[in-house]
C-alpha cells in the first residue's frame, strides 16, 4: 500500500511538531509543513499530498482562504480543518468550501488518525 502523504499547516511550530509525530508514528509521510495559508497553497500545488491538516487561525492567509484556493486548484483535495472550540461558523464555512472533516483542538492522536483514514476511504483497521 502506498504511504499516505500529509501536508501540515499551522502557524505554531509545536502544533506542527505534534502532528508530525502522530502521523509519522502511524507510518504516514509528511509532504511538507506550512506556517500560514499562503505557504500551504504553494506547498499543496508543489507536493499534491493525499491529505492536508490545516489550522484556521493563521497570519498572512487564514485556513478558510487557503482551503478555498486549494479547492479551486484541486476540487478533489482532502482537507481536514483543525481549530479551537467555539469556532462553529468556521466549521460550517469549511464544510461548505469542501473540507472533508473538522477536528477540534486540543485533539487526541487517535482522532487525527481516524480522520485521515476516513477521508482516504480506508478502514481504520489498516495500520
N, C-alpha and C positions, 0 to 999 in steps of 0.2 A: 504494500500500500504506500502511495506517495505521502511524504511528510506534509503536514498541514503548515502553511506559512502564514505568519501573523504580522501585521503592522501595528505597533503600539503607539498610541497618540495620547500624550498627557503632558501638561506643562510642568508637572512636578516630577523631578528625576527619581525620587524614591518610589513613586507610584509605577513608573515605567520599569524600575528595577524589580519591584514586587511582581508585576505582571510577567516580566521576562522569566523570573524564577518559576512561576506557576506553569507557564506554557512549555518552557524547556524541560522541566521535570516530567511533564506529561509526554515528552518526545516530539513536541512541535518545534518548528524553526521560526526564529524572529527574522522577518524580512527587512525590518528597519524600525527606527524609532524617530518620532517627531515630537517637538515640544510646543507646536502651535498648528493651527488648521492649515495654514499656507504650506508649511513643510509637509503636512500629511497629504495634501492634494498632489504635490510634486512627487513625493515618495510613492504614492499609490500608482501614479502613471508610469513611474520607472520600474517598480518591482512587481506590480499586479499580484498582491498577496491573496491568499484564499479568504482571509478574514481580517477585518480591521476592528481593533478595540479602541474606541475613541471617547475621550472626555468631552464634556460640553463647554465648560468654562475655561477658556484659554485666551492668551493675548494674540494680537495681530489678526487672526481669523478664528472665530469660535467653532465649536464642533458642529453646530447646526449649519452654518455657512459651508463648512468643509464637506459635510455629508451631502449637501445639495450639489456641490461641484463634482464630488466623486460619483454621485448617481447620474449626473449628466454625462460624465465621461464613460461610465460603465453601469448601465441600468441593472446589471446582474450582481453588482458588488454586494458582498456580505459584510455589513457594518453593524457592530454591536456598540451601542452608546452606553457610556458609564457616567453616572453623575450622583451628586449628593441627594439626600432625601429632601422633599419639598419642591422639586422642580417638575411638577406634574405637567405644566403647559409644554415643557420641552419634550417630555415623553411623547405626548400626543403629536407634537410637531415633527419629532424624529421619525415616528412610525409613518406619518403621512408622507414624509420625504423618501421613505424607503428603508429605514433602519430595520434590521431583521429581529433585533431584541434590544432590551434595555436592562442594564444592571445598576442597582442602587449601591453606592458606596456607604460604608465600608463593605466590601464583598468578601465572600469566602472563596477559597481556591476552587472548591467543587462547583460553585455556581458559575464561575468563569468557564471551566472546562465543559460543563454540561451545556452551556450556551453555545460555545464554539462547535461542539459536536452536533447540536441541534441545527444550527444554521448551515452546517456542512451536510446535513441529511444523514448523519451517521448515528448508529445505535450507540448508546452510552457504554455498552459492554465492550466496545472496541477501544482498548487502551493498552 
